[in-house]
Amino acid sequence: MAARRFILIDHSIRGFGGHHYEYAVHVLSAARDAGFETILAVNRAFAAESRRNEPWKIVPVYEHGFWRNIAPPPKHAANKDDWRRRYFEWKLRFKHGKYGQMLAMLPLYRQHYTPKTIVAEAKNKLQLVFMLLGLIFIKWPYNVLTSTVFLLRVILDPFEDYLKRIGEAVWHLIQMIFFPVRIVRHLNLFERVANRAPTDSEFARDTTELFRQIGFQKGDIVFIPTLSDHDLSSLQRFLASEPAAHQASWHLLFRRDLLTSDDRRAGATLPANPSAVRAFQRFHEAANGTDVRFYTDTDRLTHEYNGLGISPFRTLPIPINPRLTEQLNRNGAARPLRIVYSGDARTEKGYHLLPNLVRDLHRNGYADDVVFRIQSNFAHARPEDGTIEHLARTELQLYPAQHVEVIPTPLDSNQYHELVASADILLVLYDADNYYARSSGVLVEALTAGIPVLTPAASWMGQQLAEATYEYLSNRIRQSKLLARERPSGATPERVAIKKPWEATGLYVRLRQPTEESPQVILEVEQLRDGTLRTRESRMLHRVAGRADCLALVRLDAASNEIQLRLTTQDRGTELPMLDLELAFTSDAPESLQTDAAGRTYLHGESVSDHLKHMVEHYEHYRETARQFAQVWNARHSAARLVQELVS
């Protein structure tokens, strides 16, 4: 009896390497281990000559990917962009380098050095000669040039209005001559033709071609791990026109946010853009008995998509790279620690934050404690499309390579694995709004390998670290020396004020989990001495699946005698009741009180470098707790579990 087939379609895979390809490799390997015949359908750009001897059949049929499949520019255009990029980077490097700084100092040199100051300041004859040469070759030509310009301005001044009118007339004539070219450029006609968006029929057409080549077999499992609402509409057309498609079960995974940050701030459960809602409604109505199942890979995304009320969504495990689990047995690193940024150089991923981060650590005496390894290839082709990222990379390249290693080229799978595996701390500085609900492949790799991470609190990544912190604090509180427990009565939104025992060094705060409608909230803690504020800190609390409560640890100021607590929404605009609040004071040694585990999170407006310095100073704690949480994480997420979910 022939083995059942597992067909993975990812129309964004254009070659070996990258998260899309790695995801497919792990899933197909697990499916093959489970006894399936495996097939991978990819983008047409997956060149035949680049294919290796993979244990599954590769079928390159798709013209467009999840992102628009933009045709490669002509060779002369690519060469032109390459020269523009090189000139742009050289200009930035020269301007911010030592020669550019010297050039910027010339006006000061000209103002200061006169014959009188030279004679007065020269310490010896040799210095006098050099200073006189500088006066002759720098100040004299400059004065001649400025005097010549002044003379020309005096001569032409009476004709200024006349010459200006002539210039305007000539410029108007040039504009009229090239008017057709301006219209074409303004309408972007050439770009619209080259970069035309895929039509509704193209994904269906390419899927039809895929199954024309491989055919249908009863019991086929078709898994599409990257799908947009546009692709969903096209897939609907294919299923409606292909009766044999009913022999297979179709498993569709959605990994992008359904709601925008504006939708969430407004408390909306449906996206403001109705196209996604209409696409799911039409698909559900046209399914006509076809076995189609819907998934996301995070609980937050599942909650958003189930808010549509159309088809049920389930959360799939995230396939992990088994090679990264080998890092769990690696001994703690000696100094300097390797701090790694992996992935494209994009502002969405926090690349622009790196120069300030590196600069601050070096200025504060950490240059010998850390080494930065920074992947710095650009996702955009033209330098002007990523000016901020280019500026950031140029500044990073000014540091000695032994302190900051800048990797300017894309990495293949082995090189990327080596980069991640070398990390002692991984930077996942992603934009919190863009990654509120969607998963991060870099964070998955870090948690798999037991590598501590630094990431924003108000994101899906922060939620994963909140789970690690809960596990750590739950064990910690059982071992702590507790002085007193309190249960403040009432559940009003008012501040909770309590007296601090003089010997207390820490405070455990336990309260009911946030709701699904507001899954992340802010706990504000103020410590006072006789009514005078001494410290204020904020902590984000997350809703974590399978937990009934939240747990936080606050380090107490020795001189304070009163503590005030307040719970607010994420925007701090509304106070919330602290339901089921429990407080427990501890007298453990202050240096043993760590408030988080497996990594550190930061709120908007907080100093990222301060959090990184804290991780460097307490690295052993973060390394050990990251290893412990990796065992929990890896037991929950694997490609084998994903395949099992799909076929069950």
Steps between C-alpha positions, in 0.01 A plus 500: 500500500639838396587746775270797554632826365581813699509803266635829636431810290703813574497734202744738674794254497737622229814309600687329781519693825267733687230431755243387242733231365617391847137468614421279201808282555412424863134421419582281199768313695247423775239393244751274332591345838128437551491292181368752248620558146597868503468768229601866518339754263696828474542819300620481139809700600626185676755433224545143382879523509490600868307193615680257723421135552216548745299197617179652362382604158524875430250650255562870408166619356392820678554834332419720801588460867333622817677829431466618142729314265685794351691416184878542534622829349703498176871445544588862419247622758643265762853626426377860525338432840819328616714804413246733666511286812880501506516879453234554767686284753840659413354849549359407839821328608714797387274755669502321835861377477816673613561679166146635492540624856829669406327669206225622731767658724655711219276806559616509863861465383461793259344722766763425765830502313620847402864620470482638856363180659747285305802691629358500852411127514785341306716299741796452264613581146365176351154564641521860377578377145203259498264762637612752237451240226148440633437873490623524140331191355174518694413854599649682200310295228183520706525880528571534126199284417262688728624835369447388139144385578431834671630690192278300263195563719570875495537499119184297438285665768336757262399218265365266772129535415567480125711184530241345733223555241715347226570196719130453576411521131768245404386264778135531385604413143692192620196386702275529193744305282516213750132517602413148365788348699377672816151356453635147456721532811221658706261216422773237555387327181818299452509388865132407491561276201817342648361465852139421418311343785389139459141456385248283679547225245880459511530305827214277378668463159833401656333258743322341205838457329646347816236228518513448123861394558456294819131401477259443788495194724241414761626594845742773384585755768561848357659747742536870409694671783500854357173632364340842453133585458579569132641147461196364684265650240708348222507160672122516523482530119728198463299279737176602327638410156682175593271215614799271573620745769242347737721190527751700708479673835613863489678656798540879486727686743471877549799665666427871449306733728134539410453818704713812477627689805229762434235227499623372837515846655141554390398169661387355166455126455481524119755673275413843366594372152208274401683312221630227735156447653340472156769256382435263793123530463511416129739211559283355777187523284672339199678219691221261402613206712875526427710409804661837575648584840629834625793569733727769641824451693430722804211513745460872441456452127256216563293730723499771229400266217234324707354848554385482137244239611521320165727193520671361812876557530747297706854578614771282346835423668798683349756271333844543655846427364624181674862612452443793734408271791867392503579846642333410830806303609745779415689640796446862595714734293808672637524874451459670264136399445385474139194717439335411168250670271378261226276566203460782248604854588154657534353768725205268567752265663675773699822519295508881534525461881834318483743797465370665818506163676863432405608857573340503845659171607843613382472835675401335827793262525356183343723494189710215638197304625307467173552438128222584255431280196249675276347365181462807280373405156224722363160376385464799263689551175543879496699687766241779526235244597688431822688817587463443875634146474790614279594769750485246781721250316751768406538603865532137612776440245709774660562280806797261505403155370608336826223697677226519234485243218272625221383226260384687186395205282210250519581169672422148388341252742828376650644850541179624659493204739860571599416865569201418723681214675792730584279742694513548875225762477264546201353841422136482386427874497195472275226760475245402765195608294603289201573199719217530750341171392725345234792274581870572455726234351806649673335477842397141428862416421624672817253322728579167331873540559465642852648837401390806705326772298429871528162596351211749539248414770183597308539223239453129444869458587444672834210265569727196456754642746211574740427128503865422575498759780182352649660153511814641662319711761260217587799287598680791660217599736484149642867527600493860629505614861157662526443759771134580457206441266220746435170489313379858455122502511285636220540499124478871422720674245646718776869481588593236754730640771680274747767543767834332438662289774839652569691175431317424171714493186244384245126486437315227311180624333240248387168595338245370256600474133406776254198434281516391136365843402796667676767228514790721611481759777742722694577456869640824642694487829599808698722483808484790746669619817266697727293604199799596282542300179829309477455261206238431235498205263258340258458135413293346220283205595382262229216257462664156471307195382436240769557742790241644735719778640802726443808516720758779530796571728596853603839580653448738793694813585659463845407854605132487397221431749190507278404337168221601264371275222284588201378294203427673166430420140795485262459866401482592873176683431266289715548359847398137548391307809763273651291187544611223739804705604751321725821653634795322660811668643835320495830562680720315250839653418443793257762372252307172467173670399464489122167625368492317166632189328635376162541858384393855566222719364470876475205738477467784251717793609733295720874484434575185300871525582428504877314172466782350293758608760292332769501177297878517457551553873269210593566278201533174695144537632354566156698218340389246759132600492505502119631143502229392741221661298638349177406156628139614554492679163650213300257249651213716374628608157637266236442412136392149603223642720391732219471211254313297762250787543445519123440129444295433814 
